[in-house]
Amino acid sequence: MSIKDRAKATAKNVEGKIQETMGNVTDNPKAQSEGKAKQVEAKVRHTTEDVKDEAKKIAE
């Protein structure tokens, strides 16, 4: 996984955590769910890139 892709996924995760927390503080269910969705998106990105990395290792 490139450092750039990993940084983007990590940033998306942090953004999601902040948004979810703000939704909790303000009692805003929409912000909570959007924050959780961003965290899931970040996890999927990390997993996808991890699979790519493993495939490269196998191919070598």
BELHUJO-V13247 format. One record per residue. OMEGA is omega in degrees with one decimal (none if undefined). NEAR is the number of other ideal C-beta (glycine too) atoms within 10 Angstrom. D_LAST is the distance of its C-alpha to the last C-alpha in Angstrom with 1 decimal. Layout:
omega->(OMEGA & OMEGA)
near->(NEAR & NEAR)
d_last->(D_LAST & D_LAST)
This chain:
omega->(179.1 & 179.5 & 179.9 & 179.6 & 179.1 & 179.0 & 178.5 & -179.6 & 179.1 & 177.9 & 178.6 & 178.6 & 179.4 & 177.8 & 179.4 & 178.5 & 178.6 & -179.3 & 178.4 & 179.8 & 177.9 & 176.3 & 176.8 & -177.6 & -177.2 & -178.1 & -178.5 & -176.9 & 179.7 & 178.6 & 177.8 & -176.9 & 177.2 & 177.4 & 177.6 & 179.4 & 178.4 & 177.9 & 177.3 & 178.2 & 179.4 & 179.7 & 178.2 & 178.2 & 179.2 & -179.1 & 178.8 & -179.3 & 176.2 & 177.9 & 177.4 & 179.2 & 179.9 & 178.6 & 177.9 & 179.6 & -179.3 & -178.0 & -177.3 & none)
near->(16 & 10 & 7 & 8 & 14 & 14 & 11 & 14 & 20 & 13 & 12 & 19 & 18 & 13 & 16 & 20 & 15 & 13 & 21 & 20 & 13 & 13 & 18 & 13 & 10 & 10 & 8 & 15 & 10 & 9 & 18 & 18 & 13 & 16 & 21 & 15 & 13 & 20 & 18 & 13 & 15 & 20 & 14 & 12 & 18 & 17 & 11 & 13 & 16 & 12 & 11 & 13 & 12 & 10 & 10 & 10 & 8 & 7 & 6 & 5)
d_last->(15.4 & 17.3 & 20.4 & 22.6 & 21.6 & 21.9 & 25.3 & 26.5 & 25.8 & 27.5 & 30.3 & 30.8 & 31.0 & 33.5 & 35.5 & 35.7 & 36.9 & 39.5 & 40.7 & 40.9 & 42.9 & 45.2 & 45.7 & 46.7 & 49.0 & 50.7 & 50.7 & 48.8 & 46.9 & 45.4 & 43.8 & 42.7 & 40.9 & 39.4 & 38.1 & 36.6 & 35.0 & 33.3 & 31.9 & 30.5 & 29.0 & 27.3 & 26.0 & 24.6 & 22.9 & 21.3 & 20.2 & 18.7 & 16.7 & 15.6 & 14.4 & 12.5 & 10.9 & 10.0 & 8.7 & 6.3 & 5.3 & 5.5 & 3.8 & 0.0)
